[in-house]
Amino acid sequence: SDGEELSTAELFRLMAQGMQRKPRLLPLPPALLRLAGGMLGRSQQIEQLCGSLVVDNTQFSQRHGWRPEVRPHEGIVQMARAFNNA
């Protein structure tokens, strides 16, 4: 964690921005995805996609004086841009 929470949709939008592409996100309700995932035997993958993974790095950052050199949002855009140009 770099101290900022990002949703999966935000992550895709930032990567698309870095790759100079339009993000292709479909507005599907999580309940519908979970139902489809259960029917296809992919419940675990759907839960990883729809669920939350929030990491709190406050104690680590305070104890070690660590701060990211680049904001997470900008770092993801830069990473996608570099990938796109490779």
Summary of the structure (lengths in Angstrom):
residues: 86
radius of gyration: 16.1
end to end distance: 26.1
largest distance: 47.1
contacts: 182
relative contact order: 0.24
helix: 58%
strand: 0%
